[in-house]
Amino acid sequence: MDRWELAHGRTGANAPSWLTFEVHRPYLDGADSPLTVVHARGSLLAARRFERREPTALRFGMTMPASYRSLLDEESRLGPYRVADPAGLDPALASPTWLRMASAFSRRTELDEVDRAGLAQWLLAVCLPGAVLDVVPRDLGEEECADPVRAVGQWARANALFAVEGLSDRTRAAYSPLVENPASTVAHAQACAAWGYLVTRHAEDDSIAPVHFARAEEVLKGLELADFDRSLLEARLLLRRVMHAERQQAFDHAWELLDEAAELVRPPADADEEALVVEMRRRIADRRVDIAVRRGDAAAEELWVAEALALDPYDVKARMQAAQAAERRGDNDAALAGYLETARLGPFGTAFALLAAVRCATALGHDEFARVLAERAHRTAPRSARTRETLAELSDPPLADMVRSPAEKGYEHNWHYRMYAAYFNLGTSQSPCLYASLPTWAYEFAESGAPPEVNWQRLMPPAFRANLVRESGLVEFAVRHPADLPESLRTPAWDQLCTWIEEFPEADAERQYLTAIVLFRLGFGSLVLDLLPARPVNPSMTVAELRLRHWRDVVGYVGSVGSAAVAEPTASFEVADHPACPTHLRFVISVFAVIYHARETKSLEAAELWRSKAQESLDLLLTGDTYTPFEKAMMESRFYRSVTYVPFMRRDRAQLEREMDRAEELARSMPFQTPYEEFLARENLRACLESRSKEAFGFGEHERGRQLVEEVLTIDPYEPKTHMELAEVLLAEGREREAGEAYLRTARLGPIGTARGYALAGECFDRAGLPVLAEDCFVQALRVDPHAVSAARGWARVASGALTEVAGEYTRGLESWGAERRAR
């Protein structure tokens, strides 16, 4: 499969979505994979039993609870595979096996008892217990259960009810006809053993458990079975009794039971028996490790952890046991690597593994890495008080307050939503980052009907909203038009925006302008262009229409940056020369034109021409009394920061420094009075110092450039781009580990730059001799961007453990895929 194509646009919560898919593939589309864990292969055997109409033949002994599928859906974020029954999966995504079982499910009322029992067992094996209750909708009586085939159906129903409800009254009622007076069938024997186990593990009083184990043993004695089947069923019964011995703290007895179970496992005669043997040996090894830990037998623990990993190298539980063993013996490096590997292979323990990794990373002094891991643990289990508190404890006060704030709706638990809610649905962004609330400012001005002439400068790239939604996993917010957002996700402000859009064709130019600003700030630039068809600038246009026409050009230009054909803002240039164009708008467009020509056309002559026009407009604005001292200082500071492209292109360092000094002087002394003016002043100073840092680096003044970058971070410590700039500074100084930590902050505070931040952090940690951190960063880069070939190469270079070979395969396959695309 093309893993990078499967995962494109689907960002897993912690691991690449393709990896979660392959490890757990039978649950998702019914097919096998070389990485599939042992317990997931139970559905493959169940499907074969269904095809052969063998309802009473042995299946796997282990089934997963309903919560397992929920976690699988949430962590993989493979939305198209999120189903409640097999018929819900798009046939184009289903394997032939899945399609056959889906067809049977659709005909469930027509099935005979043989197929009904086989289908129910397959549904259990693919962790669709709710669908089992559709196939076996009522409990049977004891007499009906005397039939071996019908008993299998009742046994499947009982299993399904426990998977969904635990030890509920309905679960007890479903088990009753199988365990109270058991008939002589395999299903009754297994049900009695299972009920004894469930009572032992989940009930307050387990005194009745030995009675059920004894009943299971008696039923088995009376059955005519093949030697292999008898041995396997007896071994399973012993394994159930281990739990009871453990609860009684009879650990030596539990070990003896495991010895007996192991001796009973017979060599397989065919592929189906081999699958059953592997599952049984894996379960015995699992319990061996648990009991060895209880007995304090480190040598046995090590031996059986190795056995478990040999049997099932991609199993979460085995990896977790290995990591815990390493941590107990004080090897935090090995434990950290093990916990990270466990988390990659989730679900069912991902958040727990990440929290353990936080503990190891902290002990090793990897504080920034620990903080990133805590954020991922919280992202994986956002409703968990433990992940929330761990992240809060490792965060600075503003982010800690954000994490601890209450959430009324499910999506409000999401880390990215809390940070940037304004971009999702005009909710309240809780990140202190300067640009986190830009849509809120735009909406408030639109609501008041009075846009400020002096606005903020930051123009978020069009990909920001798309990346934000994709990385958050909140795909329900991925709409092309605000009206497409479901009612349940809307805020009152969003509803008002939808009203403005609906009324847009008849609205006046001023209202259209205000609405277009909000839409652009939210990331709906394409919609702005659709709502405002291009039309010529003509002499009869009003000021509001001229401003609107310029804004359309800005939106078009920003949306085209980085593409093969950058949109030239020719209409804006015409607006600036329009006789009705007000001085401030002419000033704004002239400054914009200087930047455009410096970046895109590289024409010094054009940049000089527009700089001259900007200077004329600025002189008029500064001498008049229309604007406040704050507004005048803001315009002049922005003027010098922007038009210094001209001396830069001339290589006139003296003029460049003189004019940037003036821009900085004004930025530092801005006389703000209102909260909005304070926001503009901070944003302008941040932008000015950012430009000055680039100027310093451009002239080889490294120390001054680093000081300026650090000062920019004091103004806004939550801006990802600045952390990336700091990382570049640290890397130039040979401080690889610190650079890696700065790149990690970029990734944690993104988007944009999440994948690149992780990939570059991986490179830095690799150079710093920290391969465990490097590997994790490369994998995280591929989680966000599955096509990141440099990250794939990095992963292949540093990979260790279970996924070493997979890393190499991924890289080679991605390179081949890329070469084929280039050739086409």
Phi, psi and omega in degrees: 000150175277094186300322183291331177282321177301320186271349183300124181082000180235107184259111178299159183293324181222324180246158173306135185298330179294326181290315177300320179299311185291321181294328185240027191302319182303331178288337188262317179224007174083002182256167179269168175209150177301338182264000187297133178288159186301311186296334179289339181282356177300326181289332179293317177293319180298323179293321178294320177298322179296314181300323182271001182053057178240069187293334183264356178292152186294139171249185174296152181272349185247131172235156184260150178288164180300328181297335180298314179295322178300315178295321179299316178296313185293321184278325179283329184057031175268076186311318182298341181264007182275103185226158175257342177209164186296333180289346182280349181274133176305125181306331180294339181263347188273148173282164176304322178298313181299319181298319178296317181288327176294321177297318178297320180296319179296334179256025190301329181286343181264352186287149172279176186295328180296307181291327179297315180294318180295318179295317181300320180291324176295319179299320175299316185293331177266012175062049172238063186296329178298324179290332177300322182290341173281330180278321178239082192281349181219159176283145175265159174276173181301320181295318179296324182287350177295337176285123185303322182288314180294328177298324177298318178298318179294321178297321176294319179298316180298316176301316183295318180296320177294320180299327183270318192243351187074206182279064180275173177298322180293324178295315180298320181294325180289326178284332189308309182293349180262334190245342183284313176226074190296135174278174184270074176223159178299320181300318179295318179299315180291322180295317179298315179296318181294320181294321176299320178294314182295320178296318179299316188277328191240344182268152177295321182247117181252018185295337181278348186302313181301330178297316181289324176297320180294320178297317179300317180297319180295317179299316180299321181298327183273359183266143172269111186227154170295153183304317181298312182299316181298313181300317182294317180294321177293322177295320178297320178298316177300321180296323176296320183290338177301321180298319180294318178297321179296319180296328177278002182062026176268070189291326177294320178295320178301319180295320178297320178298322179292324175300316180297316181298317181297322180292334183282338184291117185266156177298142181283153179257342180209181185295323180293316178294324178298319178299318179294321179293315180299316179298318181294315178297323178296318180292322178295316179299320178302311181289327176303314181297313181301315182287325177300319177297316179298324181276352182071029183260089185294324181294317178293322178300313180298318181299314186278337170296317178298320178298316180298318180291326177294323180285325188212078187295343183252016182277133182297314183298316180296318179295321178296316179299319179296318180293318179297321178298317179297318180294322179296327179272007173085011180265084185292331178295311179294322179295317179299314179300319181293318180294322179294321178295319176302313182297325179294331185265005182305183017266198182073068180126001184299306182297319179299317179295320180293322177294322176295322177295324175302315181300315181290318180298320178296317179298330181272358179084014178268069190294315181293322177297319177299321180295319178296318179296322179295321178295320179291324176297317179293323178294324181286323180229073188292340180268357181283126178296328183289316178293322180296314183289324178298316179294318180298319181295330182267356184261159173286164190308315181299317180286328176297318178297321179298314182295322185278351183295146183290156179232130180268324182247157185305315184290343180287348174284341187293132181303312182293322178296316179301320182292313192230044184302329182302325182283335181282307185207029183061031171283189183266109176291133182255356176288139175282002178302139185303323185266003184296334185245021180303316177298329179294314177302314182298317180295317182297320177291322178295322180293322180283341180078016184225086180288141177285143178289323177266110186247177176284164187262336188294124175247105182292138180295152182302332183285350186299310182297316181298315179295320181299311180295316182295314182289332178286334186083359181274068188294342179294344177272358182279076182245151178271343181220136181307327181293343180279350180290129180304148182305323185293345182256000186272151169255165175305323179296322179294320177298320179295320177299317179298324177296315178300320180294318180299323182271000188305313184301328182264353184287157177284170186298326181294315179292322177298320179298313180298317180294319180297325178296314180299314182299318180294317180297333179277348181101014179257051181298321180298323179294322177301315181294326178291320182287336182240080179304144179296134175214154185297150172281126182233162186299335185275359183295142177276171178301316180298321180291324178294317179298319179295321181293321177295318181298322177299321178295319179299313181298316180295319180294310181300320180291341183260349181300131181094349179271175181294327182233105179283133182289123179277128183279058185295325180297322179298320180297323177292322179298318181300330181265002181288138182298335181269359183291122179291158186302317184295319179295321178297321178298312181300314182292322181296317177296316178301320181292323177300313181297317181300310184290325179295322184274322191257307184270340182060023182270109178296321181300314180294320180296320179295319180300312183287331175296320179298318178294322179295321180296317178300316181294318181298318180302318179295319182294321183285332182274341180279176180245018181286328187250152180284164176303324178297312183296322179294317179296322180295314181297317182292318179298315180294324179302307185292326179293328185272314188281355175291357169303328183294305177296332176296317180291331178279349187064033178267089186294323183298312180294320180301312181294319182298316183284325176290327174301318180293317178300318181290318179302315180292319182297323182283340185247022185299122185274066184284155180230325183258163177302323180293318178296323177297318177300313180297321181295316178297316182296320181291318179296319178300313181295320181295314181292329175297315178297320180294325178295320178295322177299314181297313180296323180298330180260014175077014180267078189295314184298316179295319178299318179296319179298320180293319178299317179296324178291323176302320180292333176290332178284318179215090181287359187248014179269112184302320185299323181291324176296327176293321178295320177296320179300318180297323177296312181296323180293321178296334179272002180079016181261073189299315183296315179295324176297318177301320180293322177293319176297325177297321178295324174302313182294320184290327185264358182290185001280177354276157178106005183298305182297317181294321178300314179296315183298316180289326174299319178300317179298317181294315180294327177297314179295329182278002179077033179238072187295330180295315178293320181299313181299316180299319181294319179296319179296321179293325176298318179288335174299318182276319181230092184294348180264006184287090188294327179294322177293321178297318179295321177298317179298314180299329183287323187251355187300146175213166177083207190297330189258014181302310181294323179298320179300316178295317178299317181300314183295314180296318179295319180294318178297318179295317179299316180295320179296320179296319179295318179296322180295322179289000000 
